């Protein structure tokens, strides 16, 4: 980029509204939705640290229309939805726009998602709300003047919210397709989400030892739901993070599959977070990017998260009623040369690894969700379907594009066609355990043991 363009961009950025520390007291901070249970608990954490956060729940055609009005239709679909949801909320009249701020995430990778914040600011300017500040939630050092302040204590509570959310997501999807009394599972999920949100807000149940005590209680509660023991088709959901997880982004895909008599199997959110950290470690190992100190810090966090994730998984296994999620190191090991670890644009190699993980655990039917025009995920998703089918002839994969111009009827009809060719499996058909040697995946750099530093982090 020329020096002239750099100076122009810096000048434009200087004109954006900033969120100053004194604003925490009076400003309402809007959060976009993606994972309803996870983000609800995270909202409680942000409130505990002084942010008056509100998790948006507005959906529907109005959100899409607002996104199309202020964002170019060639921009990736998740950006249209997130920006549309913000503007639809702002123009609803519920909030004082002179005391309002927005939060948006940035991964810091090569995906266009890192640039959503600039699109959002331009959309706000066009809509007449240029005075509304936008905060960046990232762990890559981006937007230093406008990033959400994250303390170590806040990060630990957010990690707990992510782990609880993953556990609830897996339990809900293994109960709802079989429940005898419709609504029992949702009521149980709402009960635990509200309870955990309050506990995390009050600074409780986020430490490792406390979480190991509460995991069995959650699992036993869901195991007590009355269910019908019947065979169903199990369907894995992979793809770009927003359309994979967000009911707004995938037209309530999980509910649709359950309505069609299938059981959704969704890889967890913590796995995506670990993927981002793993890529940072690979960048240092291959290109010495970021520096050794940053890489060692990332390695400590990586092992910390892997250990916490495994303890949640072990709790599910010990109770015995449900299929446990897959540890991240097993997911990495499952690649077996199918795609290079260096392919890390968008969801990159993780998308392929999650498909392999599902197939090798007996989930042979997969919906690969992709925003239309998302090149990295078309390569790692649709582009990998042929080699996967050659290696696993009985796999049943369908790629579904999500876009403002794509019709819900067409998407659902293609999924119904896939389900028509699928074979049901017994009630909560158990995952087959992967060979132990596949779980021995280490972090890309491991020059010294990090166990002591992990323990220090756990005490904070």
C-alpha positions as CSV (number, residue, x, y, z in Angstrom):
1,X,0.0,0.0,0.0
2,X,1.3,3.4,-0.9
3,X,2.3,6.0,1.8
4,X,-0.5,8.2,0.6
5,X,-3.1,5.6,1.1
6,X,-1.7,4.7,4.5
7,X,-2.0,8.3,5.6
8,X,-5.5,8.5,4.2
9,X,-6.6,5.4,6.1
10,X,-5.1,6.7,9.3
11,X,-6.9,10.0,8.9
12,X,-10.2,8.3,8.3
13,X,-9.7,6.1,11.3
14,X,-8.9,9.1,13.5
15,X,-12.4,10.5,12.7
16,X,-14.2,7.4,14.2
17,X,-16.0,7.8,17.5
18,X,-14.0,6.3,20.4
19,X,-15.3,4.5,23.5
20,X,-13.7,6.3,26.4
21,X,-13.4,4.7,29.9
22,X,-15.9,7.1,31.5
23,X,-18.6,5.8,29.1
24,X,-18.8,2.4,30.8
25,X,-21.0,3.9,33.5
26,X,-23.8,5.3,31.3
27,X,-23.5,3.6,27.9
28,X,-25.5,0.6,26.7
29,X,-23.2,-1.8,24.8
30,X,-24.9,-4.0,22.2
31,X,-23.6,-7.5,21.5
32,X,-24.5,-9.4,18.2
33,X,-25.8,-12.9,18.6
34,X,-24.1,-16.1,17.4
35,X,-24.3,-18.8,20.0
36,X,-27.3,-17.9,22.2
37,X,-26.4,-19.9,25.3
38,X,-22.6,-19.1,25.2
39,X,-23.2,-15.4,24.5
40,X,-25.8,-15.1,27.2
41,X,-23.3,-16.3,29.8
42,X,-20.6,-14.0,28.3
43,X,-23.0,-11.1,28.6
44,X,-23.2,-11.8,32.4
45,X,-19.3,-11.7,32.5
46,X,-19.2,-8.3,30.7
47,X,-21.8,-6.9,33.1
48,X,-19.7,-8.0,36.0
49,X,-16.8,-5.9,34.7
50,X,-18.9,-2.7,34.4
51,X,-20.2,-2.9,30.8
52,X,-24.0,-2.5,30.5
53,X,-24.2,-5.1,27.8
54,X,-27.4,-6.2,25.9
55,X,-27.3,-9.4,23.8
56,X,-29.4,-8.8,20.6
57,X,-32.1,-11.2,19.7
58,X,-33.7,-9.4,16.8
59,X,-33.9,-11.6,13.6
60,X,-36.0,-11.9,10.5
61,X,-36.1,-10.3,7.1
62,X,-35.8,-6.8,8.6
63,X,-32.3,-7.6,9.7
64,X,-31.3,-8.9,6.3
65,X,-32.8,-5.8,4.6
66,X,-30.9,-3.4,6.8
67,X,-27.7,-5.3,6.1
68,X,-28.3,-5.1,2.3
69,X,-29.2,-1.4,2.6
70,X,-25.9,-0.4,4.2
71,X,-23.4,-3.1,3.1
72,X,-22.6,-4.1,-0.5
73,X,-24.3,-7.3,-1.5
74,X,-21.0,-8.8,-2.6
75,X,-19.7,-8.6,1.0
76,X,-19.8,-11.9,2.9
77,X,-23.2,-12.8,4.4
78,X,-22.2,-12.9,8.1
79,X,-21.1,-9.2,7.8
80,X,-24.5,-8.3,6.3
81,X,-26.3,-10.0,9.1
82,X,-24.2,-8.7,12.0
83,X,-24.3,-5.1,10.6
84,X,-28.0,-5.4,9.8
85,X,-28.8,-6.7,13.3
86,X,-27.0,-3.7,14.8
87,X,-28.7,-1.1,12.6
88,X,-32.1,-2.8,13.0
89,X,-31.7,-2.6,16.8
90,X,-30.5,1.0,16.7
91,X,-33.4,2.1,14.6
92,X,-35.9,0.3,16.8
93,X,-36.1,3.2,19.2
94,X,-35.3,1.1,22.2
95,X,-31.9,2.7,22.8
96,X,-30.6,6.2,23.3
97,X,-28.2,6.5,20.4
98,X,-26.2,9.2,22.2
99,X,-25.3,6.7,24.9
100,X,-24.9,3.6,22.8
101,X,-21.8,1.5,21.8
102,X,-21.4,-1.7,19.8
103,X,-19.1,-4.7,20.2
104,X,-17.8,-6.7,17.2
105,X,-15.2,-9.5,17.2
106,X,-12.0,-9.7,15.1
107,X,-10.0,-12.9,14.6
108,X,-6.9,-11.1,13.3
109,X,-6.5,-13.7,10.5
110,X,-6.7,-13.3,6.7
111,X,-10.5,-13.7,6.7
112,X,-12.6,-10.7,5.7
113,X,-14.2,-11.0,9.2
114,X,-11.3,-9.0,10.6
115,X,-12.5,-6.1,8.4
116,X,-16.2,-6.1,9.6
117,X,-15.4,-3.4,12.0
118,X,-14.5,-1.0,9.2
119,X,-17.7,-1.9,7.3
120,X,-19.8,-1.4,10.4
121,X,-18.3,2.1,11.0
122,X,-19.0,3.1,7.4
123,X,-22.5,1.7,7.6
124,X,-23.1,3.7,10.9
125,X,-21.8,6.9,9.2
126,X,-24.1,6.4,6.2
127,X,-27.1,5.7,8.4
128,X,-26.5,8.9,10.4
129,X,-25.0,7.2,13.5
130,X,-21.3,8.0,13.1
131,X,-21.2,9.2,16.7
132,X,-21.8,5.6,18.0
133,X,-18.5,4.1,19.0
134,X,-17.6,0.5,18.0
135,X,-15.5,-1.7,20.3
136,X,-13.3,-4.5,19.0
137,X,-13.2,-7.8,20.9
138,X,-10.0,-9.5,19.8
139,X,-6.9,-11.2,21.2
140,X,-4.5,-10.1,18.3
141,X,-3.7,-6.6,19.4
142,X,-6.0,-5.0,16.8
143,X,-7.8,-1.6,17.3
144,X,-5.7,-0.7,20.3
145,X,-7.5,2.6,20.7
146,X,-11.0,1.0,20.5
147,X,-10.6,-2.5,21.8
148,X,-12.6,-4.0,24.7
149,X,-10.4,-4.1,27.8
150,X,-9.8,-7.7,28.9
151,X,-8.3,-8.6,32.2
152,X,-7.0,-12.0,33.1
153,X,-9.9,-12.6,35.4
154,X,-12.4,-11.6,32.7
155,X,-10.8,-14.0,30.2
156,X,-11.0,-16.9,32.7
157,X,-14.7,-16.3,33.2
158,X,-15.2,-16.0,29.4
159,X,-13.4,-19.4,29.0
160,X,-15.7,-20.9,31.6
161,X,-18.8,-19.5,29.7
162,X,-17.5,-21.0,26.4
163,X,-16.9,-24.4,28.1
164,X,-20.3,-24.4,29.8
165,X,-21.9,-23.3,26.5
166,X,-20.3,-26.2,24.6
167,X,-21.4,-28.7,27.2
168,X,-25.0,-27.4,27.1
169,X,-25.0,-27.3,23.3
170,X,-24.0,-31.0,23.1
171,X,-26.5,-32.1,25.7
172,X,-29.4,-30.2,24.1
173,X,-28.7,-31.7,20.7
174,X,-28.7,-35.2,22.2
175,X,-31.9,-34.7,24.1
176,X,-34.2,-32.6,22.0
177,X,-34.6,-35.1,19.1
178,X,-35.7,-37.8,21.6
179,X,-37.7,-36.0,24.3
180,X,-41.1,-37.4,25.2
181,X,-42.5,-34.1,26.4
182,X,-41.8,-31.3,23.9
183,X,-40.0,-28.4,25.5
184,X,-38.4,-30.3,28.4
185,X,-34.9,-29.9,26.9
186,X,-35.3,-26.2,26.2
187,X,-36.6,-25.5,29.7
188,X,-33.6,-27.4,31.1
189,X,-31.2,-25.5,28.9
190,X,-32.8,-22.1,29.9
191,X,-32.6,-23.0,33.6
192,X,-28.9,-23.9,33.5
193,X,-28.0,-21.0,31.2
194,X,-29.7,-18.5,33.6
195,X,-28.1,-20.1,36.6
196,X,-24.6,-20.2,35.2
197,X,-24.9,-16.6,33.8
198,X,-25.7,-15.4,37.3
199,X,-22.9,-17.4,38.9
200,X,-20.3,-16.1,36.4
201,X,-21.6,-12.6,36.9
202,X,-21.0,-13.0,40.7
203,X,-17.5,-14.4,40.2
204,X,-18.4,-18.0,41.1
205,X,-18.1,-21.4,39.3
206,X,-15.4,-20.4,36.8
207,X,-12.4,-22.0,38.5
208,X,-11.3,-25.4,37.3
209,X,-12.1,-27.3,40.6
210,X,-15.6,-25.6,40.8
211,X,-16.4,-26.5,37.2
212,X,-15.4,-30.1,37.7
213,X,-18.0,-30.3,40.5
214,X,-20.8,-28.6,38.5
215,X,-20.3,-30.6,35.2
216,X,-21.8,-33.8,36.6
217,X,-24.8,-32.0,38.0
218,X,-25.6,-30.5,34.6
219,X,-25.2,-33.8,32.8
220,X,-27.3,-35.7,35.4
221,X,-30.1,-33.1,35.0
222,X,-30.2,-33.6,31.2
223,X,-30.0,-37.4,31.6
224,X,-33.1,-37.2,33.7
225,X,-35.2,-35.9,30.8
226,X,-37.7,-38.5,29.6
227,X,-36.8,-39.7,26.1
228,X,-37.9,-42.2,23.5
229,X,-35.3,-44.8,22.5
230,X,-35.5,-44.7,18.8
231,X,-33.2,-44.6,15.8
232,X,-32.5,-41.3,14.1
233,X,-30.2,-39.9,11.4
234,X,-27.2,-38.2,12.9
235,X,-26.1,-35.1,11.0
236,X,-22.9,-33.2,11.5
237,X,-22.8,-29.4,11.0
238,X,-19.5,-27.8,9.9
239,X,-18.5,-24.7,8.0
240,X,-17.8,-21.0,8.5
241,X,-18.1,-20.1,12.2
242,X,-21.1,-17.7,12.0
243,X,-23.3,-19.7,9.6
244,X,-22.4,-23.0,11.5
245,X,-23.4,-21.7,14.9
246,X,-25.9,-18.8,14.4
247,X,-29.6,-19.6,14.0
248,X,-29.8,-16.2,12.3
249,X,-27.0,-17.2,9.8
250,X,-28.2,-20.7,9.0
251,X,-32.0,-20.3,9.2
252,X,-32.3,-22.3,12.4
253,X,-30.6,-25.3,10.9
254,X,-30.4,-27.3,14.1
255,X,-34.2,-26.9,14.8
256,X,-34.9,-27.8,11.2
257,X,-32.9,-31.0,11.5
258,X,-34.6,-32.0,14.7
259,X,-38.0,-31.3,13.1
260,X,-37.0,-33.7,10.3
261,X,-36.2,-36.3,12.9
262,X,-32.5,-36.0,12.9
263,X,-29.9,-35.4,15.6
264,X,-27.5,-32.5,14.9
265,X,-23.9,-33.0,15.9
266,X,-22.0,-29.7,16.1
267,X,-18.3,-29.4,16.9
268,X,-17.6,-27.1,19.8
269,X,-16.8,-23.4,20.0
270,X,-13.7,-23.8,22.1
271,X,-12.3,-25.9,19.3
272,X,-12.4,-22.9,17.0
273,X,-10.7,-20.7,19.7
274,X,-8.0,-23.3,19.9
275,X,-7.6,-23.4,16.2
276,X,-6.9,-19.6,16.2
277,X,-4.3,-20.0,18.9
278,X,-2.7,-23.1,17.1
279,X,-2.4,-21.0,14.0
280,X,-0.6,-18.3,15.9
281,X,1.9,-20.9,17.1
282,X,2.4,-22.2,13.6
283,X,3.1,-18.7,12.3
284,X,5.9,-18.4,14.8
285,X,7.3,-21.9,14.1
286,X,7.3,-21.4,10.4
287,X,7.9,-17.7,9.9
288,X,8.9,-16.4,13.4
289,X,5.9,-14.0,13.3
290,X,4.8,-12.3,16.5
291,X,8.0,-13.0,18.4
292,X,9.0,-15.6,20.9
293,X,7.4,-14.0,24.0
294,X,4.0,-13.8,22.3
295,X,4.4,-17.4,21.0
296,X,5.2,-18.7,24.5
297,X,2.2,-16.9,25.9
298,X,0.0,-18.4,23.3
299,X,1.4,-21.8,24.0
300,X,0.6,-21.5,27.7
301,X,-3.0,-20.5,26.8
302,X,-3.2,-23.4,24.3
303,X,-2.3,-26.0,26.9
304,X,-4.5,-24.4,29.5
305,X,-7.6,-24.5,27.1
306,X,-6.8,-28.1,26.0
307,X,-6.6,-29.2,29.6
308,X,-9.9,-27.4,30.6
309,X,-11.6,-28.8,27.5
310,X,-10.5,-32.4,28.3
311,X,-11.9,-32.2,31.9
312,X,-15.3,-31.2,30.6
313,X,-15.2,-34.1,28.1
314,X,-14.1,-36.5,30.7
315,X,-17.1,-35.5,32.9
316,X,-19.4,-36.4,30.0
317,X,-17.7,-39.8,29.4
318,X,-17.8,-40.7,33.1
319,X,-21.5,-40.1,33.4
320,X,-22.0,-42.4,30.4
321,X,-25.4,-41.3,29.0
322,X,-24.2,-39.0,26.2
323,X,-21.6,-38.9,23.5
324,X,-18.7,-36.7,24.5
325,X,-17.3,-33.9,22.4
326,X,-13.9,-34.6,20.7
327,X,-10.7,-33.1,22.2
328,X,-9.0,-30.6,20.0
329,X,-5.7,-32.4,19.8
330,X,-7.6,-35.4,18.5
331,X,-9.2,-33.2,15.8
332,X,-5.8,-32.0,14.7
333,X,-4.4,-35.5,14.6
334,X,-7.3,-36.7,12.4
335,X,-6.1,-34.7,9.4
336,X,-3.6,-37.4,8.5
337,X,-2.1,-35.5,5.6
338,X,-5.5,-34.7,4.0
339,X,-4.8,-30.9,4.0
340,X,-1.9,-28.8,5.1
341,X,-1.9,-27.1,8.5
342,X,-0.7,-24.0,6.7
343,X,-4.2,-23.7,5.0
344,X,-5.6,-21.3,7.7
345,X,-7.6,-18.7,5.9
346,X,-11.1,-18.6,7.3
347,X,-11.8,-21.9,9.1
348,X,-9.1,-23.4,6.9
349,X,-7.9,-26.9,7.9
350,X,-10.2,-27.0,10.9
351,X,-13.2,-27.3,8.6
352,X,-11.7,-30.4,6.9
353,X,-10.5,-31.8,10.2
354,X,-14.0,-31.5,11.7
355,X,-15.5,-33.4,8.8
356,X,-12.9,-36.2,9.2
357,X,-13.5,-36.2,13.0
358,X,-17.3,-36.7,12.5
359,X,-16.9,-39.4,9.8
360,X,-14.4,-41.4,11.9
361,X,-16.8,-41.2,14.9
362,X,-19.7,-42.6,12.9
363,X,-21.4,-39.4,11.8
364,X,-21.5,-40.1,8.1
365,X,-24.0,-37.4,7.1
366,X,-22.7,-33.8,7.1
367,X,-24.0,-30.4,6.2
368,X,-21.2,-28.0,5.2
369,X,-22.5,-24.5,5.7
370,X,-20.8,-21.7,3.7
371,X,-21.5,-18.0,3.1
372,X,-21.8,-17.7,-0.7
373,X,-18.5,-16.4,-2.1
374,X,-16.5,-17.3,1.0
375,X,-13.4,-18.6,-1.0
376,X,-11.4,-20.1,1.9
377,X,-14.3,-22.2,3.1
378,X,-15.3,-23.3,-0.3
379,X,-11.7,-24.6,-0.8
380,X,-11.5,-26.3,2.7
381,X,-15.2,-27.4,2.6
382,X,-16.7,-28.0,-0.8
383,X,-13.2,-28.4,-2.4
384,X,-12.4,-31.3,0.0
385,X,-15.6,-33.2,-0.6
386,X,-14.2,-35.3,-3.5
387,X,-11.0,-36.6,-1.6
388,X,-13.2,-37.3,1.5
389,X,-15.7,-39.3,-0.5
390,X,-12.8,-41.2,-2.2
391,X,-11.4,-42.1,1.2
392,X,-14.8,-42.7,2.9
393,X,-17.2,-44.0,0.2
394,X,-20.2,-44.2,2.5
395,X,-20.1,-40.5,3.5
396,X,-23.0,-38.3,2.7
397,X,-22.0,-34.6,2.4
398,X,-24.0,-31.7,1.1
399,X,-22.7,-28.1,0.8
400,X,-25.2,-25.4,1.5
401,X,-24.6,-21.8,0.5
402,X,-26.2,-19.1,2.7
403,X,-26.8,-15.7,1.2
404,X,-29.4,-12.9,1.2
405,X,-30.4,-14.1,-2.3
406,X,-30.6,-17.8,-1.4
407,X,-34.1,-19.1,-0.7
408,X,-34.7,-21.1,2.5
409,X,-36.9,-23.5,0.6
410,X,-34.1,-24.5,-1.7
411,X,-31.7,-24.9,1.2
412,X,-34.1,-27.1,3.1
413,X,-35.0,-29.2,0.1
414,X,-31.4,-30.0,-0.6
415,X,-30.9,-31.1,3.1
416,X,-34.1,-33.2,2.9
417,X,-32.7,-35.0,-0.2
418,X,-29.5,-35.7,1.8
419,X,-31.6,-37.1,4.7
420,X,-33.6,-39.3,2.3
421,X,-30.3,-41.1,1.5
422,X,-29.1,-41.3,5.1
423,X,-29.2,-44.4,7.4
424,X,-30.6,-44.0,10.9
425,X,-28.5,-45.2,13.8
426,X,-29.6,-46.5,17.2
427,X,-30.6,-44.2,20.1
428,X,-27.6,-42.0,21.0
429,X,-25.3,-44.3,18.9
430,X,-22.0,-44.1,20.7
431,X,-18.9,-42.6,19.1
432,X,-16.2,-45.1,18.4
433,X,-13.1,-44.2,20.3
434,X,-10.2,-43.1,18.2
435,X,-6.8,-44.9,18.7
436,X,-4.9,-43.4,21.6
437,X,-1.8,-42.5,19.5
438,X,-3.9,-40.0,17.5
439,X,-4.4,-37.9,20.6
440,X,-0.7,-37.2,21.1
441,X,-0.8,-33.9,19.1
442,X,1.5,-31.3,20.7
443,X,1.5,-27.6,20.3
444,X,3.6,-26.5,17.3
445,X,6.3,-25.1,19.7
446,X,7.1,-26.9,22.9
447,X,10.6,-25.9,23.8
448,X,9.9,-26.2,27.6
449,X,7.2,-27.5,29.9
450,X,4.4,-25.1,30.5
451,X,2.6,-27.0,33.3
452,X,3.9,-24.7,36.0
453,X,2.8,-21.6,34.2
454,X,-0.6,-23.1,33.5
455,X,-1.0,-23.6,37.3
456,X,-0.1,-20.0,37.9
457,X,-2.7,-18.9,35.4
458,X,-5.3,-21.1,37.2
459,X,-4.7,-19.3,40.5
460,X,-5.5,-15.9,39.1
